[in-house]
């Protein structure tokens, strides 16, 4: 189970349309692709989720808004 962390950091690369979210102090982690452009970063020593990488969040959101507007 994940303990709620107070330190949440994020960075958005507009050119690449990638959102990086870090939970707690940044640590080395392994990425697990869970589909639909979402990668979960896990600390292999503690098995805790330490971050997420979301690919094309703006593009996918705009596509969904267009679909919903029809």
C-alpha positions as CSV (number, residue, x, y, z in Angstrom):
1,X,0.0,0.0,0.0
2,X,1.2,3.5,-0.8
3,X,1.6,5.9,2.1
4,X,0.4,9.4,1.1
5,X,3.3,11.6,0.3
6,X,3.4,15.3,0.9
7,X,6.0,16.0,-1.8
8,X,4.4,15.8,-5.3
9,X,6.3,17.3,-8.2
10,X,5.4,17.4,-11.8
11,X,6.9,18.7,-15.1
12,X,5.2,19.0,-18.4
13,X,7.3,18.9,-21.7
14,X,5.0,20.7,-24.1
15,X,7.2,20.0,-27.1
16,X,7.1,16.2,-26.5
17,X,3.6,16.3,-24.9
18,X,4.8,14.3,-21.9
19,X,3.8,14.8,-18.3
20,X,6.2,13.6,-15.6
21,X,4.9,13.1,-12.0
22,X,7.2,12.3,-9.1
23,X,6.0,11.2,-5.7
24,X,8.3,12.1,-2.8
25,X,12.1,12.4,-3.2
26,X,13.2,11.4,-6.8
27,X,14.8,8.0,-6.8
28,X,16.0,5.5,-9.4
29,X,13.1,3.4,-10.6
30,X,11.9,0.9,-13.1
31,X,9.2,1.8,-15.5
32,X,6.2,-0.4,-16.1
33,X,4.0,0.4,-19.1
34,X,0.4,-0.1,-18.0
35,X,-1.0,0.9,-21.4
36,X,-2.7,3.9,-23.0
37,X,0.4,6.0,-22.7
38,X,0.9,5.6,-18.9
39,X,4.1,4.4,-17.4
40,X,4.3,3.7,-13.6
41,X,7.7,4.1,-12.0
42,X,8.4,1.7,-9.2
43,X,11.3,1.7,-6.7
44,X,12.6,-1.9,-7.0
45,X,13.9,-1.9,-3.5
46,X,10.7,-0.9,-1.7
47,X,8.2,-1.8,-4.4
48,X,6.6,1.6,-4.0
49,X,5.2,3.7,-6.8
50,X,7.5,6.7,-7.0
51,X,6.1,8.4,-10.1
52,X,4.2,8.3,-13.4
53,X,5.0,9.3,-17.0
54,X,2.0,10.1,-19.1
55,X,2.6,10.3,-22.9
56,X,0.5,12.6,-25.1
57,X,-1.9,13.8,-22.3
58,X,-2.9,17.0,-24.2
59,X,-3.4,15.3,-27.5
60,X,-5.5,12.5,-26.0
61,X,-7.6,15.0,-24.0
62,X,-8.3,17.1,-27.0
63,X,-9.3,14.0,-29.0
64,X,-11.7,13.0,-26.3
65,X,-13.2,16.4,-26.1
66,X,-13.8,16.4,-29.8
67,X,-15.4,12.9,-29.6
68,X,-17.6,14.1,-26.7
69,X,-18.7,17.2,-28.5
70,X,-20.3,15.3,-31.4
